[in-house]
């Protein structure tokens, strides 16, 4: 048997020809096997992980298994050798500097942590990011036996972010999300004059890859080709060229708020994927003083039932300082 500790960091390759047999610990009890593998095979494309499962190269207790199977403590997972070619060039591990960023804690107990995530920090490492929120917290608290993200925020999005300190809490909060029991609200500034005081938007979304391999999301005309996505927008304030909206997520799809607004003709100010790029450059350069150098999207509130105490938690993060200052510039323009 080959120890899991021999897997090289960043998931570039396993020891050549080696099979890894790992016994599932308590921290992975109840986890789906696809997520279990994705976490361990860092840097390996998800499509390749699912191919390993479909082909039967991954075995659970010596049997073939589908991606949705949930693990139990004591299970044995067979992970086959994995190698990712990189233009035949030898892999060189980069030296990474760890820049610690303080996080404002909105709530914390033995089972749950809620922080106010700053903009500009990814929630997890990958895609050129070495230390995201989760890696920083794990580094600071090596005594915590378990810490996982309950949900995600885009790198440039600030605000309320929930993390679970136990597998049972994570599973329960995910259940609340799937059942639509967790309430999440955002503040966003869009280009244009929004007219409706309150508007419910139900437009299915579809993920795709660009010609250069970047992931994107778009509204699809056929519900069969996409996933249901529902956002409720409430107008909070308007200016001549901009509108401040509250966005309530009824579903939690990737880039849901950004894509819904862009499709309706109201791109988020500063959005570098779906926004008005000419406007973004203007706002970053000058705009109303001070300029806007990131996407104006802030997760300002969440409501959730505590998985252990059953108490309703109302969590709020004040609007980030840079966004507050930009709005003040609009008021004075």
TAQUISUL-V573312 format. One record per residue. N is the residue number from 1. RES is the residue in one letter. OMEGA is omega in whole degrees, 0 to 359 (none if undefined). D_FIRST is the distance of its C-alpha to the first C-alpha in Angstrom with 2 decimals. Layout:
n->N res->RES omega->OMEGA d_first->D_FIRST
n->N res->RES omega->OMEGA d_first->D_FIRST
This chain:
n->1 res->X omega->179 d_first->0.00
n->2 res->X omega->181 d_first->3.78
n->3 res->X omega->178 d_first->6.50
n->4 res->X omega->182 d_first->9.29
n->5 res->X omega->179 d_first->11.67
n->6 res->X omega->178 d_first->11.06
n->7 res->X omega->182 d_first->12.80
n->8 res->X omega->180 d_first->16.30
n->9 res->X omega->181 d_first->19.17
n->10 res->X omega->170 d_first->21.60
n->11 res->X omega->183 d_first->19.04
n->12 res->X omega->177 d_first->20.35
n->13 res->X omega->170 d_first->17.18
n->14 res->X omega->170 d_first->13.40
n->15 res->X omega->186 d_first->12.16
n->16 res->X omega->176 d_first->13.73
n->17 res->X omega->186 d_first->12.05
n->18 res->X omega->174 d_first->8.57
n->19 res->X omega->179 d_first->7.26
n->20 res->X omega->174 d_first->6.52
n->21 res->X omega->183 d_first->6.24
n->22 res->X omega->175 d_first->8.83
n->23 res->X omega->183 d_first->11.13
n->24 res->X omega->179 d_first->14.67
n->25 res->X omega->181 d_first->16.81
n->26 res->X omega->183 d_first->20.56
n->27 res->X omega->180 d_first->21.41
n->28 res->X omega->179 d_first->20.17
n->29 res->X omega->180 d_first->21.81
n->30 res->X omega->181 d_first->24.24
n->31 res->X omega->174 d_first->23.04
n->32 res->X omega->184 d_first->23.15
n->33 res->X omega->179 d_first->19.90
n->34 res->X omega->178 d_first->21.58
n->35 res->X omega->176 d_first->22.45
n->36 res->X omega->182 d_first->18.99
n->37 res->X omega->181 d_first->17.63
n->38 res->X omega->179 d_first->20.71
n->39 res->X omega->183 d_first->20.28
n->40 res->X omega->181 d_first->16.75
n->41 res->X omega->183 d_first->17.63
n->42 res->X omega->180 d_first->20.65
n->43 res->X omega->178 d_first->22.99
n->44 res->X omega->181 d_first->21.77
n->45 res->X omega->180 d_first->24.82
n->46 res->X omega->180 d_first->24.90
n->47 res->X omega->180 d_first->26.17
n->48 res->X omega->177 d_first->23.00
n->49 res->X omega->180 d_first->20.89
n->50 res->X omega->177 d_first->23.26
n->51 res->X omega->177 d_first->23.12
n->52 res->X omega->179 d_first->19.35
n->53 res->X omega->182 d_first->20.18
n->54 res->X omega->184 d_first->23.25
n->55 res->X omega->179 d_first->21.69
n->56 res->X omega->179 d_first->19.04
n->57 res->X omega->172 d_first->16.09
n->58 res->X omega->179 d_first->14.99
n->59 res->X omega->175 d_first->14.41
n->60 res->X omega->184 d_first->15.16
n->61 res->X omega->176 d_first->14.35
n->62 res->X omega->180 d_first->13.99
n->63 res->X omega->175 d_first->17.42
n->64 res->X omega->185 d_first->19.14
n->65 res->X omega->177 d_first->20.51
n->66 res->X omega->189 d_first->23.38
n->67 res->X omega->186 d_first->23.60
n->68 res->X omega->183 d_first->25.74
n->69 res->X omega->179 d_first->23.49
n->70 res->X omega->185 d_first->23.19
n->71 res->X omega->174 d_first->20.11
n->72 res->X omega->179 d_first->20.31
n->73 res->X omega->180 d_first->18.72
n->74 res->X omega->176 d_first->15.88
n->75 res->X omega->175 d_first->15.07
n->76 res->X omega->179 d_first->11.61
n->77 res->X omega->176 d_first->11.71
n->78 res->X omega->179 d_first->9.97
n->79 res->X omega->184 d_first->11.00
n->80 res->X omega->176 d_first->11.75
n->81 res->X omega->180 d_first->12.52
n->82 res->X omega->178 d_first->15.82
n->83 res->X omega->179 d_first->18.50
n->84 res->X omega->180 d_first->22.01
n->85 res->X omega->178 d_first->24.74
n->86 res->X omega->179 d_first->27.42
n->87 res->X omega->179 d_first->30.35
n->88 res->X omega->180 d_first->28.41
n->89 res->X omega->179 d_first->28.87
n->90 res->X omega->181 d_first->26.24
n->91 res->X omega->177 d_first->24.96
n->92 res->X omega->180 d_first->26.51
n->93 res->X omega->182 d_first->25.59
n->94 res->X omega->173 d_first->28.88
n->95 res->X omega->186 d_first->30.17
n->96 res->X omega->174 d_first->30.92
n->97 res->X omega->181 d_first->33.65
n->98 res->X omega->179 d_first->33.40
n->99 res->X omega->182 d_first->36.82
n->100 res->X omega->178 d_first->37.05
n->101 res->X omega->179 d_first->39.42
n->102 res->X omega->179 d_first->40.97
n->103 res->X omega->175 d_first->40.72
n->104 res->X omega->181 d_first->43.53
n->105 res->X omega->179 d_first->42.26
n->106 res->X omega->178 d_first->44.13
n->107 res->X omega->176 d_first->42.48
n->108 res->X omega->168 d_first->39.78
n->109 res->X omega->185 d_first->38.74
n->110 res->X omega->186 d_first->35.59
n->111 res->X omega->188 d_first->34.25
n->112 res->X omega->176 d_first->35.83
n->113 res->X omega->177 d_first->36.69
n->114 res->X omega->181 d_first->39.29
n->115 res->X omega->172 d_first->40.27
n->116 res->X omega->184 d_first->42.89
n->117 res->X omega->175 d_first->40.90
n->118 res->X omega->174 d_first->42.85
n->119 res->X omega->176 d_first->43.34
n->120 res->X omega->180 d_first->41.55
n->121 res->X omega->177 d_first->38.12
n->122 res->X omega->180 d_first->35.33
n->123 res->X omega->178 d_first->33.66
n->124 res->X omega->179 d_first->30.18
n->125 res->X omega->182 d_first->28.88
n->126 res->X omega->179 d_first->28.60
n->127 res->X omega->178 d_first->31.22
n->128 res->X omega->179 d_first->32.24
n->129 res->X omega->184 d_first->32.13
n->130 res->X omega->183 d_first->29.83
n->131 res->X omega->174 d_first->30.81
n->132 res->X omega->181 d_first->32.16
n->133 res->X omega->186 d_first->33.42
n->134 res->X omega->179 d_first->30.10
n->135 res->X omega->179 d_first->28.50
n->136 res->X omega->181 d_first->31.66
n->137 res->X omega->178 d_first->31.74
n->138 res->X omega->179 d_first->28.14
n->139 res->X omega->181 d_first->28.89
n->140 res->X omega->185 d_first->32.06
n->141 res->X omega->181 d_first->30.64
n->142 res->X omega->179 d_first->27.23
n->143 res->X omega->178 d_first->28.11
n->144 res->X omega->184 d_first->28.07
n->145 res->X omega->184 d_first->24.89
n->146 res->X omega->174 d_first->25.52
n->147 res->X omega->180 d_first->27.75
n->148 res->X omega->176 d_first->28.06
n->149 res->X omega->175 d_first->30.99
n->150 res->X omega->178 d_first->33.06
n->151 res->X omega->183 d_first->34.74
n->152 res->X omega->169 d_first->35.38
n->153 res->X omega->176 d_first->38.39
n->154 res->X omega->184 d_first->39.07
n->155 res->X omega->183 d_first->38.97
n->156 res->X omega->178 d_first->42.78
n->157 res->X omega->178 d_first->43.29
n->158 res->X omega->171 d_first->44.03
n->159 res->X omega->190 d_first->44.28
n->160 res->X omega->178 d_first->42.65
n->161 res->X omega->182 d_first->38.84
n->162 res->X omega->176 d_first->36.95
n->163 res->X omega->181 d_first->33.53
n->164 res->X omega->179 d_first->31.82
n->165 res->X omega->175 d_first->30.40
n->166 res->X omega->180 d_first->28.64
n->167 res->X omega->181 d_first->26.92
n->168 res->X omega->178 d_first->29.79
n->169 res->X omega->179 d_first->32.39
n->170 res->X omega->180 d_first->30.75
n->171 res->X omega->181 d_first->30.68
n->172 res->X omega->179 d_first->34.30
n->173 res->X omega->175 d_first->35.58
n->174 res->X omega->176 d_first->34.04
n->175 res->X omega->179 d_first->35.84
n->176 res->X omega->179 d_first->39.04
n->177 res->X omega->181 d_first->38.67
n->178 res->X omega->181 d_first->38.19
n->179 res->X omega->180 d_first->41.16
n->180 res->X omega->183 d_first->43.32
n->181 res->X omega->178 d_first->43.76
n->182 res->X omega->182 d_first->42.81
n->183 res->X omega->178 d_first->45.73
n->184 res->X omega->182 d_first->45.24
n->185 res->X omega->182 d_first->48.24
n->186 res->X omega->168 d_first->48.64
n->187 res->X omega->181 d_first->51.59
n->188 res->X omega->178 d_first->52.06
n->189 res->X omega->183 d_first->54.90
n->190 res->X omega->175 d_first->55.73
n->191 res->X omega->175 d_first->58.16
n->192 res->X omega->183 d_first->61.29
n->193 res->X omega->179 d_first->63.49
n->194 res->X omega->188 d_first->61.70
n->195 res->X omega->187 d_first->64.35
n->196 res->X omega->177 d_first->62.97
n->197 res->X omega->179 d_first->62.73
n->198 res->X omega->183 d_first->59.74
n->199 res->X omega->177 d_first->57.90
n->200 res->X omega->183 d_first->55.10
n->201 res->X omega->177 d_first->53.02
n->202 res->X omega->181 d_first->50.91
n->203 res->X omega->181 d_first->49.53
n->204 res->X omega->183 d_first->46.30
n->205 res->X omega->180 d_first->43.84
n->206 res->X omega->177 d_first->41.67
n->207 res->X omega->177 d_first->38.92
n->208 res->X omega->178 d_first->39.04
n->209 res->X omega->176 d_first->38.13
n->210 res->X omega->181 d_first->40.86
n->211 res->X omega->180 d_first->41.42
n->212 res->X omega->174 d_first->39.47
n->213 res->X omega->178 d_first->36.50
n->214 res->X omega->181 d_first->37.49
n->215 res->X omega->178 d_first->37.07
n->216 res->X omega->179 d_first->40.39
n->217 res->X omega->179 d_first->41.89
n->218 res->X omega->173 d_first->45.25
n->219 res->X omega->179 d_first->47.54
n->220 res->X omega->182 d_first->47.54
n->221 res->X omega->182 d_first->50.61
n->222 res->X omega->179 d_first->48.70
n->223 res->X omega->181 d_first->46.89
n->224 res->X omega->183 d_first->44.81
n->225 res->X omega->184 d_first->43.34
n->226 res->X omega->178 d_first->42.46
n->227 res->X omega->180 d_first->41.63
n->228 res->X omega->178 d_first->44.32
n->229 res->X omega->186 d_first->45.23
n->230 res->X omega->178 d_first->47.96
n->231 res->X omega->175 d_first->49.45
n->232 res->X omega->182 d_first->52.67
n->233 res->X omega->177 d_first->54.61
n->234 res->X omega->180 d_first->57.40
n->235 res->X omega->180 d_first->59.83
n->236 res->X omega->181 d_first->60.15
n->237 res->X omega->179 d_first->62.41
n->238 res->X omega->175 d_first->63.68
n->239 res->X omega->182 d_first->65.25
n->240 res->X omega->185 d_first->66.98
n->241 res->X omega->185 d_first->63.85
n->242 res->X omega->175 d_first->61.01
n->243 res->X omega->176 d_first->59.98
n->244 res->X omega->184 d_first->57.81
n->245 res->X omega->166 d_first->55.88
n->246 res->X omega->180 d_first->53.80
n->247 res->X omega->177 d_first->50.96
n->248 res->X omega->180 d_first->49.51
n->249 res->X omega->172 d_first->46.29
n->250 res->X omega->170 d_first->46.42
n->251 res->X omega->183 d_first->43.16
n->252 res->X omega->182 d_first->40.50
n->253 res->X omega->178 d_first->39.87
n->254 res->X omega->176 d_first->38.76
n->255 res->X omega->187 d_first->41.87
n->256 res->X omega->182 d_first->44.04
n->257 res->X omega->183 d_first->46.92
n->258 res->X omega->184 d_first->47.02
n->259 res->X omega->177 d_first->47.14
n->260 res->X omega->182 d_first->49.61
n->261 res->X omega->179 d_first->51.99
n->262 res->X omega->180 d_first->51.78
n->263 res->X omega->180 d_first->52.45
n->264 res->X omega->179 d_first->55.51
n->265 res->X omega->180 d_first->56.87
n->266 res->X omega->183 d_first->56.14
n->267 res->X omega->178 d_first->53.26
n->268 res->X omega->178 d_first->51.89
n->269 res->X omega->178 d_first->53.40
n->270 res->X omega->181 d_first->50.93
n->271 res->X omega->185 d_first->48.35
n->272 res->X omega->179 d_first->46.88
n->273 res->X omega->186 d_first->45.37
n->274 res->X omega->187 d_first->47.97
n->275 res->X omega->176 d_first->50.95
n->276 res->X omega->189 d_first->54.20
n->277 res->X omega->177 d_first->53.15
n->278 res->X omega->178 d_first->56.74
n->279 res->X omega->181 d_first->57.34
n->280 res->X omega->179 d_first->54.11
n->281 res->X omega->179 d_first->55.22
n->282 res->X omega->181 d_first->58.63
n->283 res->X omega->180 d_first->57.32
n->284 res->X omega->183 d_first->55.00
n->285 res->X omega->183 d_first->57.85
n->286 res->X omega->182 d_first->60.60
n->287 res->X omega->168 d_first->60.99
n->288 res->X omega->182 d_first->62.55
n->289 res->X omega->351 d_first->61.99
n->290 res->X omega->181 d_first->59.27
n->291 res->X omega->179 d_first->57.24
n->292 res->X omega->186 d_first->54.17
n->293 res->X omega->175 d_first->51.11
n->294 res->X omega->181 d_first->48.48
n->295 res->X omega->180 d_first->48.26
n->296 res->X omega->178 d_first->50.46
n->297 res->X omega->186 d_first->48.08
n->298 res->X omega->177 d_first->47.47
n->299 res->X omega->190 d_first->45.74
n->300 res->X omega->183 d_first->48.45
n->301 res->X omega->174 d_first->47.87
n->302 res->X omega->175 d_first->45.48
n->303 res->X omega->186 d_first->46.00
n->304 res->X omega->174 d_first->43.25
n->305 res->X omega->181 d_first->43.00
n->306 res->X omega->185 d_first->40.93
n->307 res->X omega->183 d_first->38.00
n->308 res->X omega->184 d_first->38.48
n->309 res->X omega->184 d_first->42.22
n->310 res->X omega->178 d_first->43.46
n->311 res->X omega->177 d_first->45.84
n->312 res->X omega->178 d_first->46.88
n->313 res->X omega->174 d_first->45.86
n->314 res->X omega->188 d_first->48.07
n->315 res->X omega->182 d_first->46.51
n->316 res->X omega->175 d_first->48.52
n->317 res->X omega->180 d_first->48.05
n->318 res->X omega->180 d_first->51.31
n->319 res->X omega->182 d_first->51.84
n->320 res->X omega->187 d_first->50.36
n->321 res->X omega->182 d_first->52.98
n->322 res->X omega->179 d_first->52.92
n->323 res->X omega->177 d_first->53.52
n->324 res->X omega->180 d_first->56.21
n->325 res->X omega->179 d_first->57.98
n->326 res->X omega->177 d_first->57.90
n->327 res->X omega->177 d_first->59.55
n->328 res->X omega->176 d_first->62.17
n->329 res->X omega->177 d_first->62.87
n->330 res->X omega->179 d_first->63.48
n->331 res->X omega->183 d_first->65.89
n->332 res->X omega->183 d_first->67.81
n->333 res->X omega->none d_first->67.93
